[in-house]
Structure formats: structure tokens, C-alpha cells
Amino acid sequence: METKTGPQGKEFWDNVRETVSGGLREMRNRGEEFARQGRLHMDIFQEERRLKEVYCTLGELSFDLIKHSQEVAESHPRIKELADRARYYEGEIERLRAEQKKQRDSTTAK
């Protein structure tokens, strides 16, 4: 004797809807995490590029001072300005990398 089961009821479709909704929420959350990580990566890249530009300018200025037999010292106003800017960019890169690590650690902890 063969038993027939009736069509799945409302409870089944509620479970399907909840499962799909949960999956979509998880995908949205993961997408937001990836977007934040991508923005951090780009911010770090941009700060590194700015730092390299400051290093280049600082090197050119130092060479120009040497070429004209002038002292290369942080007391020179332009060198001080560039050195301060380089320190700022180094600090920003360090802060962004720490934030990136923190974000990565919180993602792997889930």
C-alpha cells in the first residue's frame, strides 16, 4: 500500500522564505565587509603613493641643496615641511593597516 503525502503546507514555504532571506542577509553582510576591506586597501595604496611622492620631492630638494653647496637639515623650512608630511603619511598607513588587521581578525572570528 502506497501512502501519499499532500502538498507541502504554509509552514514549509515559511521555512523556505526564512532560509532564503537569511542567506540574502548573509550575502549582503559579506558584500559590505568586502567593500570595507577594498576601501581600506585603496586608502592604504593611496597613502603609500603620497608618501613616495613626498620622498621623491624630499630627495630632489636634498640633491638641489647639495648641488648648491647648502646644508641639508631638517631646520630648512621646506625639508621640515616635507619630513612632517612624510611622518603624517607613515602614521596614516600604520593606522589603516591596524584597522585592516582588526577588520580581518573580526571577519575570521565569525
CORURVEN-V319098 format. One record per residue. N is the residue number from 1. PHI is phi in degrees with one decimal (999 if undefined). OMEGA is omega in whole degrees, -180 to 180 (* if undefined). D_FIRST is the distance of its C-alpha to the first C-alpha in Angstrom with 2 decimals. Layout:
BEGIN
N/PHI/OMEGA/D_FIRST, N/PHI/OMEGA/D_FIRST
END
This chain:
BEGIN
1/999/-176/0.00, 2/-99.6/179/3.76, 3/-97.6/177/6.57, 4/-104.2/175/9.72, 5/-106.6/-179/13.03, 6/-74.7/178/16.06, 7/-61.1/-179/19.27, 8/-62.3/-175/21.33, 9/-88.7/-179/23.77, 10/-58.8/-179/27.51, 11/-59.7/179/27.48, 12/-60.6/-178/26.05, 13/-69.9/174/28.80, 14/-64.9/178/31.40, 15/-65.0/178/30.58, 16/-62.2/-179/30.83, 17/-60.0/180/34.10, 18/-65.0/179/35.51, 19/-64.1/179/34.69, 20/-64.4/179/36.34, 21/-61.2/178/39.26, 22/-62.3/178/39.78, 23/-64.9/178/39.83, 24/-65.6/176/42.33, 25/-60.7/-180/44.52, 26/-63.2/179/44.57, 27/-64.1/179/45.50, 28/-63.2/180/48.25, 29/-61.9/179/49.61, 30/-63.8/178/49.68, 31/-61.0/178/51.38, 32/-65.3/178/54.00, 33/-62.9/179/54.60, 34/-63.8/178/55.09, 35/-64.3/178/57.45, 36/-62.5/179/59.50, 37/-63.8/178/59.73, 38/-64.2/178/60.81, 39/-63.5/178/63.47, 40/-62.0/179/64.80, 41/-60.0/180/64.97, 42/-67.6/178/66.92, 43/-62.8/178/69.21, 44/-62.5/179/70.03, 45/-58.3/-179/70.72, 46/-64.9/179/73.00, 47/-65.6/177/74.92, 48/-64.6/178/75.39, 49/-64.4/178/76.74, 50/-62.4/179/79.15, 51/-63.0/179/80.27, 52/-63.3/177/81.02, 53/-64.3/179/83.06, 54/-65.1/178/85.06, 55/-58.7/-179/85.65, 56/-62.5/180/86.84, 57/-62.9/179/89.18, 58/-63.3/178/90.46, 59/-64.0/179/91.16, 60/-63.1/179/92.98, 61/-63.4/179/95.04, 62/-60.8/179/95.90, 63/-62.4/180/96.99, 64/-62.8/178/99.08, 65/-64.3/179/100.80, 66/-62.6/-179/101.50, 67/-59.6/-180/102.82, 68/-99.9/177/105.29, 69/55.5/177/106.24, 70/-106.4/-179/104.72, 71/-75.1/175/102.99, 72/-99.5/-178/99.19, 73/-146.4/-180/98.39, 74/-66.7/177/95.95, 75/-71.3/176/98.97, 76/-66.4/-173/99.01, 77/-58.1/-179/97.38, 78/-70.6/178/95.17, 79/-64.7/179/94.02, 80/-60.8/180/93.26, 81/-59.9/-179/91.22, 82/-67.1/179/89.21, 83/-64.7/177/88.73, 84/-63.9/179/87.50, 85/-64.3/178/85.06, 86/-62.2/178/83.80, 87/-61.9/178/83.27, 88/-61.7/-179/81.38, 89/-63.3/177/79.02, 90/-61.0/178/78.53, 91/-65.1/178/77.59, 92/-64.2/179/75.15, 93/-62.7/179/73.48, 94/-62.2/180/73.20, 95/-63.2/-179/71.74, 96/-66.1/178/69.20, 97/-65.7/177/68.14, 98/-65.0/178/67.69, 99/-64.3/178/65.57, 100/-63.2/179/63.54, 101/-64.7/179/63.01, 102/-59.8/179/62.05, 103/-65.1/179/59.52, 104/-63.5/180/58.12, 105/-64.5/-180/57.89, 106/-70.9/178/56.08, 107/-71.9/-179/53.59, 108/-74.6/-180/52.81, 109/-75.4/-178/52.53, 110/-74.0/*/49.55
END
